[in-house]
């Protein structure tokens, strides 16, 4: 029976016999993979957010009335609100674009490849 234990070692015994170098390598790999995945997700989220804000900004320019005889546009349009929202979107797009640029540069620096 002792021969069986020595020749057939399962994952549990193998795990117990790992040396410090193997343990450090496994932990480093796990941390690196997790961090890289989260970095990619963050970059993708920023990209999607920027696209949506640009689309919202473009959609604000669609000021067409509901039909050809409707005068609803002139009565419902708030110029001050339009200006504030347009500028706010512009600032948010710019800030997120800067964040995206920094994140992409850092990703390449940290992981040695482009996203």
Rosetta blueprint (number, residue, H / E / L):
1 X L
2 X H
3 X H
4 X H
5 X H
6 X H
7 X H
8 X L
9 X L
10 X L
11 X H
12 X H
13 X H
14 X H
15 X H
16 X H
17 X L
18 X L
19 X L
20 X H
21 X H
22 X H
23 X H
24 X H
25 X H
26 X H
27 X H
28 X H
29 X H
30 X H
31 X H
32 X H
33 X H
34 X H
35 X H
36 X H
37 X H
38 X H
39 X H
40 X H
41 X H
42 X H
43 X H
44 X H
45 X H
46 X H
47 X H
48 X H
49 X H
50 X H
51 X H
52 X H
53 X H
54 X H
55 X H
56 X H
57 X H
58 X H
59 X H
60 X L
61 X L
62 X L
63 X L
64 X L
65 X L
66 X L
67 X L
68 X L
69 X L
70 X L
71 X L
72 X H
73 X H
74 X H
75 X H
76 X H
77 X L
78 X L
79 X H
80 X H
81 X H
82 X H
83 X H
84 X H
85 X H
86 X H
87 X H
88 X H
89 X H
90 X H
91 X H
92 X H
93 X H
94 X H
95 X H
96 X H
97 X H
98 X H
99 X H
100 X H
101 X H
102 X H
103 X H
104 X H
105 X H
106 X H
107 X H
108 X H
109 X H
110 X H
111 X H
112 X L
113 X L
114 X L
115 X L
